[in-house]
Amino acid sequence: MSGRTVHSSGTVALSVAMVAIGVALIAQVIGGTGGVLSARLLLGILFLAAGIARLYIERKRRRRA
């Protein structure tokens, strides 16, 4: 396994984890443990967006390589 493959796999794994954390935070707010403008909702949206963006960028990088 080359270093590039390990790096790419690690990026995908952490990105999926970020998406899962974002979804969990958003679900907590929707479930009633926070207000509409709570910090959890903001963090959930940011984690979700960052995870999706990382997956998108990694996918584009794999196509170029």
C-alpha positions in Angstrom: 0.0 0.0 0.0 1.5 3.3 -1.1 1.6 6.4 0.9 -0.9 8.1 -1.5 -3.4 5.3 -1.0 -3.1 5.5 2.8 -3.6 9.3 2.7 -6.6 9.0 0.4 -8.2 6.3 2.5 -7.6 8.3 5.6 -9.1 11.4 4.1 -12.3 9.5 3.1 -12.6 7.9 6.5 -12.3 11.2 8.4 -14.7 12.9 5.9 -17.3 10.2 6.5 -16.9 10.6 10.2 -17.3 14.4 9.9 -20.6 13.9 7.9 -21.8 11.5 10.6 -21.0 13.9 13.4 -22.8 16.7 11.5 -25.9 14.6 11.0 -25.9 13.5 14.7 -25.7 17.2 15.8 -28.5 18.2 13.5 -30.6 15.3 14.6 -30.2 16.3 18.3 -31.4 19.8 17.5 -34.4 18.5 15.5 -35.1 16.0 18.3 -35.8 18.8 20.7 -32.6 19.3 22.7 -31.8 22.7 21.3 -33.3 25.8 19.7 -33.4 26.6 16.0 -30.5 29.0 16.3 -28.4 26.9 18.7 -24.6 26.4 18.5 -25.2 22.6 17.9 -27.2 23.3 14.8 -24.5 25.6 13.4 -21.7 23.1 14.3 -23.7 20.3 12.7 -24.2 22.3 9.5 -20.5 23.2 9.4 -19.3 19.6 10.0 -21.7 18.3 7.4 -20.6 20.9 4.8 -16.9 20.3 5.5 -17.2 16.5 5.3 -19.1 16.7 2.0 -16.6 19.2 0.6 -13.6 17.0 1.6 -15.3 14.0 -0.1 -16.0 16.0 -3.2 -12.4 17.3 -3.4 -10.9 13.8 -2.8 -13.1 12.4 -5.6 -11.9 15.0 -8.0 -8.3 14.4 -7.0 -8.7 10.6 -7.6 -10.0 11.2 -11.1 -7.0 13.4 -12.0 -4.5 10.9 -10.7 
